[in-house]
């Protein structure tokens, strides 16, 4: 997920034709590539339709506005665990029957959990949409869970944690780094959960979570592809409309206190073959009141870490040759505070200290002197181009809408993103960099090989 968020709203709503971009605000409003149709059912379900008639296929997604950061104390991992359990039976379907029907009808399905949302999707031929919508609506209200069903799936989740985190030094390091970044906010808790808490999860925990959050007024339905919006709205009313809303609790989370001191994390492991370094700073998200700063940081992220032409990569990897890889990324799409991250891995014969010093020199230059007009123009054009290249994915369009809306953004923010980016100036970027890059408000991490004799 290192760079998914710079494509937050890039992927779908950008200019159909991209001409030269100046560093100043454009005199013309960039045209929209897609025009989403939106309605809200009487039970609170928000329905977004993105028509795309190039091929007779459809993506159908349901996004619940609840994720790992909404979990109660001692129940870490319950959001992800219920995601697994949603593929079990309902009072009208046996366990596994949902997936079997999808496969028999030529569809593809999956689901994923983040800190801020949980999403379920199916890709299908357009004529299968009513069937798949019926199935998804069924499990929104009729999931059946027992200890006999839950216990084996808990072992699956624990094995997933073993493979992806416990047996992976980079996974363990990332988990510890995130915990150091967020001392109070639940973003410091891993999405999959802490092992000792996963082990205690029960069927009742899953039922309680399902009953509390899985309701139409806490969900967003996204349908993208070869469909007619009004017909989709009617189908949504038919299948999802009868589901009653629930009393959803207000989304209030413990917030991070002001950081007063730099935090340094160092981890050594004998399995590490390539040392790495990273430094992160708390940053605003797209829900922040200062949208100018958010968009400036998106462009700055592209200037510093946007591939082989970025300033960090070009300086450390190509010119100095002190790093095997280096860059930066910024996830602006969090519901609460996000992070802006710098990273690098030293090349053979060099050290993480050299990488850190070189990246710090670049940041100091940006803070003192800003970015060049050439860098600014190239970054804007690259962001726009990335979006245009990604527009061919129907699921990409659905993903962008779902992730943004479930994280608290509005349709207007998504649609107007190209205009926001076109208005970013070099002065905006320098101001944002000065606000962001304060060593006292950062976390530094080093993952190193353990060369000591055991």
MARRO-697883 format. One line per 2 residues: their letters; for each residue y, x, z of N, C-alpha, C. Coordinates in steps of 0.02 Angstrom, whole numbers, always signed. Each point is the difference from the previous one (the first is absolute). Layout:
# MARRO-697883
a	Y:X:Z:Y:X:Z:Y:X:Z; ... $
//
This chain:
# MARRO-697883
xx	-60:+41:+0:+60:-41:+0:+63:+43:+0; -7:+62:-16:+55:+46:+8:+63:-22:-36 $
xx	-7:-30:-60:+61:-15:-37:+3:-72:-24; -35:-46:+34:+1:-68:-27:+68:-32:+9 $
xx	+36:+13:+54:+60:-39:+14:+58:+17:-46; +8:+61:-28:+54:+7:-48:-7:-47:-59 $
xx	-59:-31:-7:-8:-50:-53:+7:-71:+26; +29:-6:+59:+5:-64:+34:+15:-56:-47 $
xx	+57:+5:-29:+21:-52:-45:+13:+30:-68; -24:+61:-8:+11:+32:-63:-46:-27:-54 $
xx	-58:-22:+21:-53:-9:-49:+11:-58:-47; +39:-48:+21:+1:-59:-42:+67:-25:-24 $
xx	+51:+11:+38:+61:-35:-19:+53:+45:-29; -19:+46:-40:+48:+47:-24:+20:-13:-71 $
xx	+44:+41:-24:+27:-10:-66:-51:+4:-54; +4:-46:-48:-46:-1:-56:+15:+58:-47 $
xx	+61:+19:-4:+19:+59:-38:+45:+42:+43; -13:+64:+4:+37:+44:+45:+42:+48:-40 $
xx	+64:-5:+6:+45:+47:-32:+22:+52:+49; +47:+43:-18:+25:+51:+45:+32:-32:+61 $
xx	-12:+29:+59:+29:-25:+62:+52:+50:+25; +58:-24:+16:+49:+44:+30:-10:-1:+75 $
xx	+33:+47:+35:-7:+2:+73:+43:-53:+33; +45:-31:-37:+41:-53:+28:-32:-67:-14 $
xx	+28:-51:+30:-27:-67:-9:+3:-20:-74; -54:-28:-23:-2:-21:-70:+44:-60:-11 $
xx	+32:-4:-58:+43:-57:-15:-40:-60:-22; -64:+10:-14:-42:-55:-21:-56:-10:+50 $
xx	-16:-62:+15:-55:-15:+46:-65:+11:-38; -46:+42:+26:-64:+10:-34:-37:-65:-7 $
xx	-26:-15:-59:-37:-63:-9:-66:+1:+37; -23:-59:+20:-64:-6:+35:-57:+1:-50 $
xx	-54:+31:+20:-58:+1:-44:-43:-62:+9; -5:-25:+63:-37:-61:+15:+46:-48:+37 $
xx	-13:-62:-7:+39:-52:+34:-47:-41:+43; -8:+18:+64:-49:-35:+42:+21:-72:+14 $
xx	-49:-44:+3:+11:-70:+19:-26:-8:+72; +40:-31:+42:-16:-3:+72:+8:-71:+26 $
xx	-47:-20:+42:+7:-63:+35:-33:+7:+69; +14:-46:+44:-31:-1:+66:-31:-69:+11 $
xx	-64:-1:+18:-34:-63:+12:+23:-31:+66; -15:-63:+9:+21:-35:+61:-28:+31:+62 $
xx	-58:+33:-5:-31:+32:+59:+26:+71:+12; +49:+22:-40:+30:+66:+12:-25:+56:-44 $
xx	-52:-12:-40:-26:+53:-43:+50:+16:-56; +20:+63:-4:+44:+23:-53:-42:+17:-61 $
xx	+18:-25:-58:-38:+11:-61:+45:+35:-51; -24:+57:-25:+37:+38:-50:-43:+8:-62 $
xx	+27:-18:-58:-37:+5:-62:+37:+47:-48; -37:+47:-28:+28:+47:-48:-38:-10:-65 $
xx	+30:-32:-47:-33:-16:-63:-2:+62:-45; -59:+12:-28:-10:+56:-46:-55:-21:-48 $
xx	+17:-16:-61:-48:-31:-46:-30:+49:-50; +1:+64:+15:-26:+49:-47:-76:-1:-5 $
xx	-33:-21:+53:-73:-2:+1:-22:-58:+45; -58:-31:-14:-22:-59:+38:-31:+18:+67 $
xx	+36:+37:+41:-25:+21:+66:+52:-16:+53; -23:-4:+62:+43:-20:+56:-19:+40:+61 $
xx	+50:+17:+40:-10:+27:+67:+23:-53:+50; -43:-15:+48:+14:-50:+52:-3:+36:+67 $
xx	+55:-1:+37:+4:+37:+63:+28:-45:+55; -28:+8:+60:+27:-31:+59:+18:+55:+50 $
xx	+63:+1:+19:+27:+50:+47:+17:-35:+66; -30:+24:+54:+17:-25:+66:+50:+47:+32 $
xx	+52:-30:+28:+54:+39:+30:-18:+23:+70; -55:+37:+4:-23:+28:+63:-42:+62:-16 $
xx	+9:+52:+39:-36:+62:-11:-16:+35:+65; -19:+63:-6:-22:+38:+58:+55:+7:+53 $
xx	+63:+3:-21:+55:+8:+48:+13:-63:+40; -33:-55:-16:+8:-62:+37:-55:-11:+53 $
xx	-45:+47:+5:-57:-8:+45:+20:+4:+73; -35:-37:+44:+15:+4:+72:-29:+64:+30 $
xx	+23:+19:+59:-26:+60:+33:-76:-4:+8; -32:+57:-8:-72:+10:+9:-42:-31:-56 $
xx	+32:-27:-52:-38:-31:-54:+16:+34:-67; +14:+64:+0:+16:+34:-63:-60:-5:-47 $
xx	+15:-13:-63:-52:-6:-51:-20:-72:-15; +25:-48:+38:-23:-69:-9:+23:-28:-68 $
xx	+59:+19:-23:+25:-25:-65:-46:+23:-56; -17:+64:+0:-45:+28:-51:-70:-28:+8 $
xx	-23:-9:+62:-67:-26:+12:-6:-71:-28; +50:-42:+12:-3:-68:-27:+0:+0:-76 $
xx	+36:+48:-30:-2:+6:-73:-73:+5:-24; -40:+41:+34:-70:+6:-17:-36:-67:+9 $
xx	+15:-33:+55:-37:-61:+18:+18:-59:-45; +56:+4:-34:+20:-55:-45:-48:-8:-59 $
xx	-43:+49:-11:-49:-4:-54:-66:-29:+24; -1:-22:+63:-59:-35:+26:+6:-74:-18 $
xx	-40:-41:+30:-4:-70:-22:+53:-46:+30; +4:-59:-29:+41:-55:+26:-47:-58:+17 $
xx	+29:-56:+19:-44:-57:+14:-26:-33:-63; +20:+27:-58:-27:-26:-64:-36:+54:-40 $
xx	+3:+63:+22:-31:+55:-36:-37:+46:+47; -57:+24:-22:-38:+48:+38:+32:+69:-3 $
xx	-14:+44:+49:+25:+69:-4:-19:+33:-66; +49:+29:-33:-12:+33:-64:+6:-45:-61 $
xx	+1:-65:+11:+3:-46:-57:+67:+3:-36; +53:+10:+37:+67:+7:-30:+0:+55:-53 $
xx	-22:+59:+20:-1:+57:-47:-49:-11:-57; -55:-33:+14:-50:-13:-52:+30:-46:-54 $
xx	+37:-51:+20:+30:-46:-48:+53:+37:-42; +38:+42:+33:+51:+39:-37:-34:+42:-54 $
xx	-52:+36:+20:-35:+44:-47:-32:-39:-57; -32:-56:+16:-34:-40:-52:+49:-28:-52 $
xx	+63:-6:+21:+51:-27:-45:+43:+56:-31; -26:+61:+3:+33:+55:-33:+63:+26:+34 $
xx	+8:-17:+62:+61:+21:+36:-10:+64:+39; +55:+29:+22:+0:+57:+45:+40:-19:+61 $
xx	-18:+27:+58:+34:-18:+62:+4:+59:+47; +46:-4:+45:+4:+49:+53:+54:-23:+49 $
xx	+14:+43:+49:+51:-16:+50:+24:+66:+31; +57:-3:+33:+25:+60:+34:+47:-20:+56 $
xx	+6:+45:+49:+41:-12:+58:+51:+56:+7; +61:-16:+17:+51:+50:+14:+28:-14:+70 $
xx	+51:+37:+19:+32:-13:+64:+34:-68:+1; +22:-24:-59:+43:-59:-2:-31:-61:-33 $
xx	-56:+7:-34:-31:-58:-34:-74:+12:-11; -34:-55:-18:-70:+1:-20:-5:-41:-64 $
xx	-32:+27:-52:+0:-33:-65:-70:-5:-28; -12:-54:-37:-64:-14:-31:+14:-17:-74 $
xx	-41:+27:-45:+15:-13:-71:-63:-7:-41; +9:-35:-57:-52:-6:-50:+33:+8:-69 $
xx	-34:+37:-44:+19:+5:-70:-51:-41:-40; +24:-39:-49:-46:-47:-33:+27:-20:-69 $
xx	-41:-33:-38:+24:-31:-61:+41:-61:+21; +49:-18:-41:+48:-51:+20:-33:-68:+15 $
xx	-54:-16:-34:-32:-65:+10:-35:-7:+67; -10:+57:+35:-35:-2:+65:+48:-8:+59 $
xx	+65:-2:-13:+47:-3:+55:-12:-59:+47; -12:-61:-23:-12:-56:+47:-59:+14:+47 $
xx	-54:+27:-26:-59:+14:+42:+17:+51:+53; +32:+55:-20:+14:+53:+48:+52:-22:+51 $
xx	+47:-42:-21:+49:-26:+47:-34:-45:+51; -47:-39:-22:-38:-43:+45:-37:+41:+53 $
xx	-32:+54:-22:-37:+43:+45:+45:+33:+52; +58:+25:-23:+46:+35:+47:+30:-50:+49 $
xx	+16:-59:-23:+27:-51:+45:-51:-20:+53; -64:-1:-20:-53:-17:+46:-3:+49:+58 $
xx	+4:+65:-15:-7:+48:+55:+65:+10:+38; +55:-30:-24:+61:+1:+40:-6:-45:+61 $
xx	-46:-50:-3:-3:-48:+55:-70:-11:+29; -52:+24:-34:-68:-20:+20:-46:+59:+16 $
xx	+28:+58:+15:-42:+58:+15:-45:-13:+60; -63:+21:-5:-48:-7:+55:-22:+69:+23 $
xx	+10:+14:+64:-18:+65:+28:-42:-9:+63; -54:+38:+4:-42:+3:+60:-13:+73:+17 $
xx	-25:+12:+59:-15:+69:+19:-53:+30:-46; -47:-42:-25:-52:+24:-45:+30:+24:-66 $
xx	+54:-32:-22:+34:+21:-61:+46:+60:+13; +33:-1:+57:+52:+49:+14:-29:+68:+19 $
xx	-52:+2:+40:-26:+64:+26:-19:+50:-55; -37:-20:-51:-16:+48:-53:+61:+25:-37 $
xx	+50:-43:-10:+60:+21:-36:+42:+48:+42; -4:-6:+66:+35:+48:+43:-27:+70:-11 $
xx	-65:+6:-9:-30:+65:-14:+24:+28:-67; +10:-44:-48:+26:+21:-65:+70:+30:+8 $
xx	+41:-34:+39:+69:+24:+10:+0:+67:+37; -43:+7:+49:-4:+63:+37:-24:+57:-45 $
xx	-46:-15:-45:-22:+51:-48:+56:+18:-48; +39:-50:-20:+58:+13:-43:+49:+47:+35 $
xx	+11:-11:+64:+45:+44:+37:-29:+71:+5; -65:+4:+10:-32:+66:+3:+10:+39:-64 $
xx	-11:-32:-56:+4:+34:-65:+71:+18:-19; +47:-46:+11:+68:+10:-24:+45:+39:+48 $
xx	-16:-4:+65:+44:+30:+49:-35:+51:+44; -51:-22:+37:-30:+44:+50:-32:+62:-30 $
xx	-26:-5:-60:-32:+57:-33:+46:+35:-50; +63:-15:+3:+48:+26:-48:+60:+30:+38 $
xx	+7:+66:+1:+56:+30:+37:+68:-26:-22; +9:-10:-65:+64:-26:-24:+12:-71:+26 $
xx	-53:-40:+4:+6:-68:+26:+18:+1:+74; -32:+43:+38:+15:+5:+71:+71:+24:+12 $
xx	+20:+50:-40:+67:+27:+6:+53:-53:-17; -12:-37:-54:+48:-53:-18:+6:-52:+54 $
xx	-55:-16:+32:+1:-49:+54:+40:+25:+60; -10:+64:+18:+37:+29:+55:+74:+7:-16 $
xx	+15:+17:-63:+69:+8:-21:+37:-67:+5; -32:-53:-23:+30:-66:+3:+12:-21:+72 $
xx	-46:+17:+44:+8:-17:+71:+57:+38:+31; +12:+61:-24:+56:+39:+25:+66:-27:-27 $
xx	-1:-26:-61:+61:-28:-29:+23:-63:+36; -48:-43:+17:+16:-64:+32:-28:-1:+70 $
xx	+43:+14:+48:-22:+2:+70:-8:-71:+29; +42:-46:-22:-1:-67:+28:-21:-52:-52 $
xx	+25:+6:-61:-14:-49:-52:-74:+2:-20; -30:-58:-14:-72:-2:-17:-17:+33:-67 $
xx	+48:+23:-39:-17:+39:-60:-35:+65:+20; +4:+19:+63:-34:+60:+23:-75:-10:+11 $
xx	-23:-62:-5:-71:-16:+8:-33:-4:-69; -57:+32:-10:-31:-1:-67:-20:-71:-22 $
xx	+5:-13:-64:-17:-66:-26:-72:-17:+15; -44:+47:-7:-71:-14:+13:-14:-8:+74 $
xx	+46:+25:+42:-8:-6:+72:-28:+63:+32; +12:+6:+65:-31:+55:+38:-74:-17:+12 $
xx	-43:+50:-7:-72:-13:+4:-20:-35:+65; +27:+23:+57:-22:-30:+64:+22:-73:+6 $
xx	+51:-21:-37:+20:-69:+2:-38:-42:-52; -14:+30:-58:-41:-36:-50:-67:-19:+31 $
xx	-28:+46:+38:-67:-11:+28:-3:-61:+45; +56:-22:+26:+1:-57:+47:+17:-66:-33 $
xx	+15:+0:-65:+19:-62:-34:-58:-49:-4; +15:-64:+8:-51:-51:+2:+14:-55:-52 $
xx	-48:-44:-8:+9:-57:-44:+59:-43:+23; +7:-8:+65:+55:-40:+26:+68:+31:-16 $
xx	+4:+67:+2:+62:+34:-19:+18:-17:-72; -51:+2:-43:+12:-14:-71:+21:-73:-10 $
xx	-33:-45:+34:+16:-72:-5:+72:-12:+24; +18:+31:+55:+67:-9:+28:+53:+24:-50 $
xx	-13:+58:-31:+47:+28:-49:+6:-47:-60; -56:-22:-24:-2:-46:-58:+37:-65:+15 $
xx	-14:-29:+57:+32:-64:+18:+75:+8:+10; +21:+58:+22:+71:+11:+16:+43:+13:-61 $
xx	-28:+36:-50:+42:+24:-55:-19:-25:-69; -62:-21:-10:-22:-19:-68:+15:-74:-12 $
xx	+60:-11:-26:+24:-68:-12:+46:+2:-60; +9:-55:-35:+41:+0:-61:+72:+20:+12 $
xx	+28:-19:+58:+70:+17:+14:+8:+72:+23; -54:+38:-1:+5:+72:+13:-28:+40:-59 $
xx	-1:-32:-59:-31:+30:-58:+44:-7:-62; -15:+43:-48:+34:-1:-65:-55:+0:-53 $
xx	+3:-47:-46:-46:-2:-56:+35:+29:-61; -31:+51:-30:+27:+31:-60:-50:-10:-56 $
xx	+23:-28:-56:-42:-8:-59:+37:+32:-59; -32:+49:-31:+31:+35:-56:-48:+1:-59 $
xx	+26:-13:-60:-41:+3:-60:+12:-58:-47; -53:-18:-36:+5:-49:-54:-3:-71:+29 $
xx	+53:-20:+32:+3:-65:+33:+68:-33:-13; +3:-64:+12:+62:-38:-1:+20:-13:+73 $
xx	+61:+16:+18:+20:-4:+70:-8:-70:+28; +21:-51:-36:-5:-68:+27:-73:-21:+11 $
xx	-44:+23:-45:-71:-15:+9:-28:+35:+62; +23:+62:+11:-22:+36:+60:+25:-34:+63 $
xx	+62:-24:-2:+27:-35:+58:-42:-62:+16; -22:-36:-52:-40:-59:+11:-69:+18:+29 $
xx	-29:+54:-26:-64:+23:+28:+8:+20:+73; +54:+34:+15:+13:+20:+70:+7:-60:+45 $
xx	+34:-51:-24:+6:-61:+40:-68:-34:+10; -42:+3:-51:-66:-32:+4:-45:+36:+50 $
xx	-2:+67:-4:-49:+38:+40:+28:+25:+67; +61:+24:-1:+29:+26:+62:+42:-52:+37 $
xx	+27:-48:-38:+45:-49:+30:-28:-38:+60; -64:-20:+0:-27:-38:+57:-10:+41:+64 $
xx	+5:+66:-3:-12:+41:+59:+60:-7:+47; -10:-19:+62:+56:-10:+46:+31:+67:+22 $
xx	+66:+1:+11:+32:+61:+25:-17:+10:+74; +14:+61:+23:-12:+17:+70:+65:+21:+33 $
xx	-2:+6:+65:+58:+23:+38:-4:+77:+2; +32:+32:-48:-4:+73:-6:+51:+32:+46 $
xx	-20:+49:+42:+48:+32:+45:+51:+41:-39; +59:+6:+28:+52:+40:-31:-22:+73:-3 $
xx	+16:+33:-54:-22:+69:-10:+48:+48:+36; -14:+13:+63:+41:+46:+40:-44:+57:+24 $
xx	+21:+61:-13:-39:+59:+19:+42:+46:+44; -34:+39:+41:+34:+51:+39:+31:+51:-48 $
xx	+63:+16:+10:+35:+46:-45:+2:+71:+28; +8:+47:-44:+1:+70:+18:+65:+18:+36 $
xx	-3:+34:+57:+62:+21:+34:+32:+58:-39; +64:+14:+13:+32:+57:-34:-38:+65:+14 $
xx	-10:+38:-53:-34:+65:+8:+51:+53:+17; -11:+35:+54:+48:+49:+25:-23:+72:-9 $
xx	-63:+10:-18:-26:+68:-5:-51:+5:-57; +2:+55:-35:-48:+14:-53:-71:+3:+29 $
xx	-47:-29:-36:-70:+2:+22:-40:+43:-48; -41:+43:+27:-40:+46:-41:-74:-10:+16 $
xx	-39:-11:-52:-72:-12:+7:-38:+52:-40; -47:+34:+32:-41:+49:-35:-73:-15:+13 $
xx	-39:-2:-53:-72:-15:+7:-39:+52:-39; -52:+26:+31:-44:+48:-33:-70:-28:-4 $
xx	-34:+14:-56:-67:-25:-9:-38:+48:-46; -62:+15:+18:-39:+48:-40:-16:-27:-69 $
xx	+5:-64:-10:-16:-29:-66:+59:+4:-48; +59:+19:+25:+60:+4:-42:-3:+62:-44 $
xx	+7:-9:-65:+1:+57:-46:+71:+14:-26; +43:-50:+0:+67:+8:-25:+50:-24:+53 $
xx	+40:+46:+26:+50:-18:+50:+52:-47:-32; +31:-41:+41:+52:-45:-25:+53:-10:+53 $
xx	+58:-20:-24:+59:-11:+43:+34:-64:-20; +28:-35:+47:+40:-59:-16:+53:-10:+54 $
xx	+53:-34:-19:+54:-17:+46:+25:-69:-18; +7:-43:+49:+21:-69:-14:+60:-19:+43 $
xx	+37:-47:-26:+60:-27:+32:-3:-76:-2; +17:-32:+55:+5:-73:-2:+55:-19:-49 $
xx	-14:-50:-41:+46:-20:-52:+4:-77:-3; +54:-26:-28:+6:-73:-6:-49:-28:-50 $
xx	-15:-64:+7:-43:-34:-48:+42:-48:-43; -34:-32:-47:+36:-45:-45:+28:-62:+35 $
xx	-19:-11:+62:+30:-56:+38:+63:+22:+36; +16:+65:-3:+59:+26:+35:+64:-29:-30 $
xx	+51:-8:+42:+63:-28:-24:+35:+45:-50; -9:+65:+7:+33:+48:-44:-44:+14:-61 $
xx	+3:-45:-49:-42:+8:-59:+21:+60:-43; +63:+19:+4:+24:+58:-39:-38:+63:+23 $
xx	-9:+8:+65:-36:+58:+25:-74:-2:-20; -30:-58:+2:-71:-6:-19:-9:+20:-73 $
xx	+40:-26:-44:-7:+16:-72:+17:+73:-14; +49:+27:+37:+16:+71:-8:-59:+44:+20 $
xx	-35:-19:+53:-59:+39:+21:-57:-6:-49; -7:-58:-33:-51:-6:-52:+14:+48:-58 $
xx	+63:+6:-20:+17:+46:-53:-8:+72:+24; +21:+14:+62:-7:+68:+27:-74:+20:+3 $
xx	-43:-46:+18:-71:+15:+2:-25:+21:-69; +24:-32:-52:-19:+19:-68:+27:+68:-18 $
xx	+61:+14:+20:+31:+66:-15:-38:+56:+35; -18:-12:+63:-34:+53:+39:-75:+4:-14 $
xx	-32:-57:-11:-73:+1:-3:-31:-36:-58; +38:-16:-52:-26:-40:-55:-35:+41:-53 $
xx	-55:+30:+17:-41:+34:-50:+20:+72:-12; -22:+27:-56:+7:+72:-14:+72:+20:-17 $
xx	+43:-49:-16:+70:+17:-14:+44:-8:+62; -29:-20:+56:+40:-10:+61:+24:+66:+27 $
xx	+52:-2:+41:+29:+61:+25:-48:+40:+44; -35:-34:+44:-46:+35:+46:-58:+32:-39 $
xx	-32:-39:-43:-57:+27:-37:+21:+58:-45; +55:-9:-35:+22:+52:-46:+17:+65:+37 $
xx	+32:-6:+58:+21:+59:+37:-60:+35:+32; -41:-38:+36:-54:+31:+39:-61:+17:-41 $
xx	-20:-43:-46:-62:+9:-36:+10:+40:-64; +52:-17:-39:+9:+32:-65:+40:+65:+5 $
xx	+57:-2:+35:+43:+59:+2:-23:+52:+51; -2:-20:+64:-19:+48:+52:-75:+12:+5 $
xx	-39:-50:-21:-73:+4:+2:-27:+12:+71; +34:-30:+49:-23:+8:+69:-40:-61:+23 $
xx	-3:-51:-42:-36:-61:+19:-47:-22:-56; -58:-27:+21:-47:-28:-48:+21:-71:-18 $
xx	+35:-32:+45:+26:-68:-12:+54:-14:+51; +50:-39:-19:+55:-16:+45:+39:-59:-28 $
xx	+33:-36:+44:+40:-56:-24:+29:-41:+57; +16:-63:-15:+29:-46:+49:-17:-71:-21 $
xx	-2:-46:+48:-8:-70:-16:+32:-43:+53; +18:-59:-20:+35:-48:+43:-29:-69:-12 $
xx	-23:-32:+53:-26:-68:-5:+53:-48:+27; +37:-31:-45:+54:-43:+23:-23:-71:+16 $
xx	-64:-15:-10:-23:-69:+5:-27:-23:+66; +10:+36:+54:-26:-21:+64:+39:-60:+28 $
xx	-33:-39:+42:+35:-55:+33:+50:+26:+50; -18:+54:+35:+44:+33:+47:+20:+68:-28 $
xx	+16:+48:+43:+22:+65:-24:-54:+34:-41; +22:+38:-49:-46:+37:-43:+8:+75:+14 $
xx	-29:+41:-44:+6:+72:+7:+15:+33:-67; +36:+54:+3:+13:+44:-58:-36:+65:+16 $
xx	-46:+20:-44:-45:+56:+16:+8:+56:-51; +3:+62:+26:-2:+61:-40:-67:+33:+13 $
xx	-30:+32:-50:-66:+30:+11:-11:+59:-47; -49:+42:+19:-19:+56:-43:-61:+36:+26 $
xx	-36:+33:-45:-58:+41:+17:+11:+69:-30; -6:+53:+41:+13:+67:-26:-52:+23:-50 $
xx	+22:+38:-49:-48:+31:-47:-31:+61:+33; -49:+30:-32:-36:+57:+27:+48:+57:+14 $
xx	-4:+28:+60:+43:+55:+19:+65:-21:+32; +12:-66:+6:+61:-24:+31:-16:-46:+59 $
xx	+50:-18:+38:-10:-36:+63:+39:-65:+1; -19:-43:+49:+37:-63:+8:+71:+14:+22 $
xx	+12:+55:+36:+69:+16:+20:+44:+14:-61; -28:+33:-50:+38:+12:-61:+15:-66:-36 $
xx	-49:-44:-3:+9:-65:-31:+54:-39:+37; -4:-1:+66:+50:-36:+39:+70:+27:-11 $
xx	+6:+67:+0:+66:+31:-9:+30:-17:-68; -42:+0:-51:+24:-14:-68:+22:-72:-7 $
xx	-38:-46:+28:+18:-71:-4:+63:-13:+41; +6:+32:+58:+60:-8:+41:+62:+26:-37 $
xx	-8:+53:-38:+56:+26:-39:+24:-51:-52; -47:-34:-31:+17:-52:-49:+36:-58:+34 $
xx	-26:-22:+57:+31:-55:+35:+70:+18:+23; +8:+61:+25:+67:+22:+22:+49:-1:-57 $
xx	-23:+19:-59:+43:+0:-59:+20:-72:-20; -48:-45:+4:+15:-70:-17:+51:-28:+50 $
xx	-10:+14:+64:+46:-25:+52:+70:+29:-11; +4:+65:-17:+65:+33:-7:+33:-15:-67 $
xx	-39:-1:-54:+29:-2:-67:-20:-61:-41; -46:-41:+25:-22:-58:-37:-47:+17:-56 $
xx	-9:-46:-46:-44:+10:-58:+43:+3:-63; -28:+27:-53:+38:+7:-62:-2:-65:-40 $
xx	+48:-7:-45:+1:-58:-43:-62:-2:-45; -22:+59:-20:-61:+3:-41:-60:-25:+39 $
xx	-7:+22:+62:-56:-24:+42:+4:-75:+10; +59:-25:+13:+9:-71:+13:-20:-42:-61 $
xx	+24:+20:-57:-15:-37:-62:-75:+2:-15; -30:+60:+7:-71:+6:-14:-42:-42:+48 $
xx	+18:+0:+64:-39:-38:+50:+3:-75:-15; +60:-25:-17:+6:-71:-15:-42:-18:-61 $
xx	+4:+40:-51:-37:-14:-62:-75:+3:+13; -22:+47:+44:-71:+6:+15:-25:-60:+40 $
xx	+39:-22:+48:-19:-59:+38:-7:-60:-46; +47:-9:-44:-4:-55:-47:-60:+7:-47 $
xx	-11:+61:-25:-56:+11:-46:-67:-14:+34; -7:+23:+63:-62:-13:+37:-14:-75:+3 $
xx	+52:-38:+11:-8:-72:+4:-21:-30:-67; +31:+23:-53:-18:-26:-65:-72:+17:-17 $
xx	-22:+61:+15:-69:+19:-14:-49:-42:+39; +19:-20:+60:-45:-38:+43:+1:-75:-13 $
xx	+45:-24:-42:+8:-71:-8:-60:-33:-33; -41:+39:-34:-57:-29:-36:-55:-26:+47 $
xx	+3:+19:+63:-50:-23:+48:+20:-67:+29; -39:-51:-14:+14:-66:+28:-6:+1:+76 $
xx	-51:+35:+24:-8:+5:+72:+58:+40:+30; +27:+48:-37:+57:+38:+25:+59:-46:+16 $
xx	+12:-48:-44:+54:-47:+12:-13:-41:+63; -61:-24:+8:-17:-39:+59:+5:+43:+63 $
xx	-21:+62:-4:+4:+45:+58:+72:+11:+22; +44:+11:-47:+69:+13:+17:+31:-60:+35 $
xx	-9:-59:-28:+27:-59:+32:-30:-11:+69; -66:+4:+4:-33:-15:+63:+19:+48:+55 $
xx	-2:+65:-14:+15:+50:+52:+72:-6:+23; +46:-11:-47:+70:-5:+19:+14:-63:+40 $
xx	-24:-57:-23:+13:-62:+34:-33:-3:+69; -61:+26:+5:-36:+0:+64:+31:+48:+49 $
xx	+40:+48:-24:+34:+48:+43:+71:-21:+16; +18:-61:-19:+65:-26:+20:+55:+4:-51 $
xx	-15:+24:-60:+51:+1:-52:+4:-69:-34; +50:-7:-42:+10:-64:-36:-11:+10:-74 $
xx	-11:-56:-34:-8:+3:-73:+63:+30:-32; +58:-17:+28:+63:+25:-28:+3:+76:+5 $
xx	-22:+28:+56:+0:+73:+7:-45:+32:-53; -58:-29:-11:-46:+27:-48:+29:-2:-71 $
xx	+25:-59:-17:+25:-9:-68:+60:+44:-14; +42:+11:+50:+62:+37:-10:-8:+75:+12 $
xx	-60:+23:+13:-10:+72:+15:+27:+46:-55; -11:-14:-64:+27:+45:-52:+76:+9:+6 $
xx	+35:-54:+14:+72:+5:+7:+19:+44:+60; -36:-9:+56:+14:+41:+59:-8:+75:-16 $
xx	-54:+17:-34:-12:+70:-16:+54:+26:-48; +20:-40:-49:+50:+22:-48:+67:+15:+33 $
xx	+12:-30:+58:+64:+9:+35:+1:+59:+48; -56:+32:+12:-2:+56:+47:+40:+59:-28 $
xx	+42:+29:+42:+40:+57:-20:-22:+64:+37; +24:+56:-24:-14:+63:+34:+29:+0:+70 $
xx	+57:-32:+8:+31:-5:+66:-43:-41:+48; -30:-54:-25:-45:-41:+41:-59:+42:+24 $
xx	-27:+41:-44:-58:+40:+17:+18:+52:+52; +56:+34:-8:+19:+51:+49:+13:-32:+68 $
xx	+31:-58:+1:+12:-34:+64:-66:-20:+33; -47:-26:-40:-65:-20:+28:-37:+61:+26 $
xx	+3:+56:-36:-34:+61:+22:+29:+24:+66; +66:-2:+7:+32:+21:+62:-21:-44:+59 $
xx	-8:-64:-13:-21:-45:+53:-74:+10:+19; -40:+20:-49:-72:+3:+10:-24:+66:+30 $
xx	+21:+56:-30:-31:+64:+16:+31:+33:+61; -25:-21:+58:+21:+28:+64:-64:+27:+33 $
xx	-4:+66:+9:-60:+31:+28:-19:-30:+68; +49:-21:+38:-15:-28:+66:-36:-67:-5 $
xx	+4:-31:-59:-31:-66:-9:-57:+4:-51; -39:+54:+5:-54:+10:-48:-66:+15:+36 $
xx	-54:-6:-39:-66:+20:+24:-28:+50:-50; -22:+57:+25:-29:+53:-42:-74:+7:+15 $
xx	-40:+3:-52:-72:+8:+9:-28:+56:-41; -48:+36:+29:-35:+53:-36:-75:-10:+9 $
xx	-36:-3:-55:-73:-3:+1:-25:+67:-25; -36:+36:+44:-18:+69:-15:-76:+12:+6 $
xx	-26:+48:-37:-70:+20:+10:-8:+31:+70; -56:-14:+31:-16:+30:+65:-43:+62:-14 $
xx	+31:+58:+7:-35:+63:-16:-28:+35:+61; +10:-30:+59:-25:+32:+61:-76:-4:+4 $
xx	-31:+52:+27:-72:+0:+9:-20:-49:+55; -52:-37:-13:-23:-49:+51:-47:+33:+49 $
//
